[in-house]
Structure formats: C-alpha cells, structure tokens
Amino acid sequence: MTNEERRSYVFFSACLPPLVAVCFMGVIYVMLLTGMISINLGLADTNNASTWVAAFLCGFSEKFAPSLLALTEGTLSSSKKHSAKAES
C-alpha cells in the first residue's frame, strides 16, 4: 500500500461513521415527525427536546439508531399481523 493509499484509507474510515450517523438521524427524524415513533422525556416541550436527544444518541451511540429501527420494525410488523387477523 502506498503512502497516498494509506491517507485515503484513513480519510474515508474517519469520515464514514459520522456520515452514517447523519443518515440514521435523518431517518429517525422523519419517523419522529410522522409519529411512527415517539420519545417521551417528561418535559413540557417534548417534541423539540426528543429530536435533540435522538440526534445526540444517533451520533454518540452506534447501536442506538439500528436498535430503534429494529424495535420499530418489530412493532409495525406485529401490528400488521394483528390487523390482518382482525380483517379475516
């Protein structure tokens, strides 16, 4: 590996995690806006505060956003199963 390749590798490996965190925050933000998920902090202005908490956690914890998405996926798929059973 040449010196230039090493620099490129270090640059991309340093830039990738923050970019992934920004993408996850975009998804979580849209889910908070649409009401698919809600985060209750027990504060008066929960909408704005929960957005900031979610943004911080998406950037700080690599496992927060994927686990939140998996939890939401499980909740949505179970509610679809219940509604399909109710229709039949």
Backbone as a ProteinNet text record, in pm:
[ID]
protein_1_A
[PRIMARY]
MTNEERRSYVFFSACLPPLVAVCFMGVIYVMLLTGMISINLGLADTNNASTWVAAFLCGFSEKFAPSLLALTEGTLSSSKKHSAKAES
[TERTIARY]
84.5	0	89.8	60.6	141.5	99.1	179.6	151.9	22.6	-1.7	-124.5	-248.3	-237.2	-349.6	-379.8	-277.2	-297.2	-371.1	-333.8	-401.2	-547.6	-574.4	-713.8	-793	-732.1	-799.9	-832.5	-737	-759.2	-867	-863.6	-962.5	-1103.3	-1122.4	-1255.4	-1302	-1209.6	-1251	-1284	-1228.8	-1262.8	-1392.2	-1424.1	-1544.4	-1669.8	-1655.2	-1771.6	-1865	-1817.8	-1911.4	-1996.7	-1941.8	-2029.7	-2133.7	-2097.7	-2194.4	-2306	-2272.2	-2374	-2465.4	-2407.7	-2487.8	-2583.7	-2540	-2627.7	-2742.4	-2713.9	-2820.4	-2921.1	-2871.9	-2962.3	-3045.3	-2985.7	-3061.1	-3169.3	-3141.3	-3245.1	-3363.7	-3338.1	-3446.6	-3522.9	-3451.4	-3516.1	-3595.2	-3542.7	-3612.2	-3744.9	-3743.5	-3867.4	-3966.3	-3916.8	-4005.9	-4064.3	-3988	-4041.5	-4145.9	-4119.8	-4214.8	-4346.7	-4340.6	-4462.4	-4538.4	-4474.7	-4542.2	-4527.5	-4442.4	-4419.7	-4358.2	-4272.3	-4213.2	-4229.5	-4224.8	-4228.3	-4133.3	-4071.3	-3980.4	-4034.7	-4072.7	-4128.8	-4020.4	-3985.6	-3882.2	-3939.4	-4070.1	-4133	-4115.3	-4089.4	-4071.1	-4188.2	-4202.8	-4312.8	-4296.1	-4177.3	-4151.3	-4086.8	-4162	-4104.3	-4070.4	-4140.9	-4115.6	-3974.9	-3937.6	-3805.6	-3696.5	-3722.3	-3622.4	-3595.6	-3699.4	-3678.2	-3600.5	-3617.8	-3541.4	-3393.7	-3362.6	-3223	-3161.7	-3237.7	-3187.4	-3161.2	-3253.7	-3234.3	-3113.5	-3095.2	-2979.5	-2849	-2846	-2725.8	-2697.5	-2800.1	-2780	-2741.8	-2794.7	-2755.6	-2608.1	-2560	-2419.9	-2327.4	-2376.5	-2292.3	-2285.3	-2397.3	-2404.4	-2428.6	-2337.2	-2351.5	-2467.8	-2510.3	-2615.5	-2755	-2766.1	-2895.7	-2992	-2953	-3043.4	-3080	-2984.4	-3025.4	-3116.6	-3092.3	-3179.2	-3317.8	-3324.8	-3454.1	-3531.5	-3462.2	-3527.3	-3575.1	-3496	-3536.8	-3658.3	-3660.6	-3774.7	-3900.6	-3886.3	-3999.7	-4048	-3953.8	-3991	-4070	-4026.6	-4098.4	-4237.1	-4250.1	-4379.8	-4473.1	-4422.2	-4505.9	-4546.9	-4456.4	-4491.5	-4592	-4581.8	-4679.3	-4816.5	-4819	-4948.3	-5012.7	-4934.1	-4988.9	-5047.4	-4981.3	-5032.4	-5164.9	-5174.5	-5297.7	-5411	-5381.6	-5487.4	-5529.4	-5437.5	-5474	-5562.6	-5534.5	-5617.9	-5756.4	-5765	-5893.1	-5979.7	-5918.5	-5995.1	-6050.7	-5981.3	-6029.3	-6121.2
-116.6	0	124	213.6	334.5	432.5	531.3	633.2	708.3	736.8	806.4	720.4	590.6	499.6	493.6	496.4	495.7	621	734.5	859.5	855.9	805	794.7	700.4	588.4	492.5	554.4	623.8	688.4	795.7	872.4	977.5	919.2	816.4	758.6	683.3	616.4	545.8	643.9	763.2	864.4	936.2	951.4	1024.9	938	808.9	723.1	715.7	693.4	684.9	809.5	931.5	1048	1059	1020.3	1024.1	923.2	805.5	704.8	754.2	818.8	873.6	980	1063.9	1166.9	1102.4	998.1	927.5	865	800.8	741.9	849.6	963.9	1071.1	1123.2	1129.3	1171.1	1077.6	949.5	850.7	861.9	870.8	882.2	1012.3	1120.5	1249.6	1241.3	1179.6	1164.7	1076.7	973.1	886	959.2	1048.6	1129.2	1228.4	1289.7	1386.9	1323.3	1204.8	1139	1069.8	1054.4	990	839.3	785.1	640.2	595.8	680.9	656.1	781.5	765.4	880.9	855.2	960.6	954	1050.7	999.4	1081.4	1108.4	1233.5	1271.5	1328	1345.1	1400.2	1550.4	1618.3	1762.9	1829.9	1959	2031.9	2037.9	2067.4	2078.9	1949.1	1841.8	1710.6	1694.8	1760.8	1742.2	1787.1	1907	1959.4	1889.5	1865.2	1801.9	1658.7	1584.7	1446.7	1440	1538.4	1542.3	1562.7	1652.8	1676	1555.4	1490.3	1370.2	1259.8	1240.3	1138.8	1172.2	1299.8	1340.8	1311.7	1343.8	1317.1	1168.1	1089	945.8	878.2	926.9	870.4	898	1012.5	1044.8	984	966	919	767.3	702.1	556.8	495.3	409.7	347	247.8	198.7	97.2	155.1	282.5	340.1	338.2	396.2	407.4	271	179.6	48.8	-28.1	-17	-87.6	-24.3	108.6	177	140.4	131.8	90.8	-54.1	-142.1	-281.3	-293.3	-215.2	-215.8	-165.7	-60.9	-6.4	-105	-172.3	-272.4	-385.7	-430.2	-535.4	-491.1	-367.7	-314.7	-301.2	-249	-231.2	-364.3	-461.6	-590.7	-665.6	-652	-719.2	-652.3	-519.6	-452.4	-486.7	-508.9	-551.2	-691.2	-780.2	-916.1	-913.3	-827.5	-817.9	-761.8	-662.4	-604.1	-701.1	-783.3	-883.2	-990.9	-1029.6	-1129.3	-1074.4	-945.3	-883.7	-872.7	-855.3	-843.9	-977.7	-1087.6	-1218.6	-1285.1
0	0	0	-90.1	-97.1	11.4	28.7	130.1	98	-30.2	-71.2	-45.8	-69.7	-42.9	106	187.7	333.1	378.9	323.3	359.3	318.3	198.4	152	242.1	278.6	365.4	500.9	559.4	689.4	677.1	569.5	549.8	540.5	457.5	440.6	564.8	633	754.8	867.2	863.9	964.4	930.6	802.6	760.5	755.5	740.9	721.9	843	965.7	1079	1101.1	1092.4	1106.7	994.9	873.7	763.4	783.7	833.5	863.6	974.9	1075.5	1185.2	1135.1	1041.4	984.7	907.6	832.4	758.8	854.6	959.8	1058.7	1126.9	1157.8	1222.2	1130	1001.2	906.3	908.9	913.1	918.2	1049.7	1160.3	1291.6	1300.4	1245.3	1247.2	1172.3	1055	978.2	1054	1119.2	1196.6	1316.4	1378	1488.2	1437.8	1322	1267.2	1227.2	1168.3	1122.4	1234.5	1349.3	1461	1462	1377.1	1378	1509.4	1564	1695	1778.6	1908.1	1997.6	2113	2156.9	2271.4	2374.9	2489.5	2595.7	2699.4	2714.3	2810.5	2939.3	2944.5	3063.2	3076.2	2967.1	2967.4	2896.7	2913.8	2850.8	2699.3	2652.1	2508.8	2459.1	2461.3	2430.3	2283.5	2194.2	2051.9	2014.7	2052	2019.3	2100.3	2226.6	2312.1	2268.5	2232.3	2190.4	2060.4	1973.2	1849.1	1878.6	1971.2	2006.7	2077	2162.4	2230	2128.5	2034.9	1931.9	1844.7	1812.1	1731.9	1805.5	1933.3	2012.2	2019.8	2046.9	2061.7	1930.6	1819.5	1689.7	1661.4	1700.6	1679.2	1782.3	1903.3	2012.8	2018.7	2001.2	2012.9	1876.3	1833.7	1703.3	1699.2	1814.3	1818.1	1841.9	1874.6	1908.6	1790.9	1679.4	1564.6	1506.3	1483.2	1431.5	1526.7	1657.8	1751.8	1757.1	1745.4	1742.2	1615.7	1504.2	1379	1386.9	1446.8	1461.8	1553.6	1660.2	1751.4	1681	1603	1528	1422.9	1357.2	1257.7	1322	1439.2	1509.8	1551.8	1596.7	1637.8	1518.4	1408	1289.2	1228.1	1224.6	1165.5	1252.3	1385.8	1472.4	1463.1	1444.9	1431	1297.4	1193.3	1064.2	1074.7	1150.7	1168.5	1243.1	1346.6	1423.3	1338.7	1255	1171	1062.3	1013.1	911.3	972.9	1097.4	1165.6	1194	1227.2	1257.7	1134.3	1016.8	892.6	848.6	883	838.3	933.2
[MASK]
++++++++++++++++++++++++++++++++++++++++++++++++++++++++++++++++++++++++++++++++++++++++

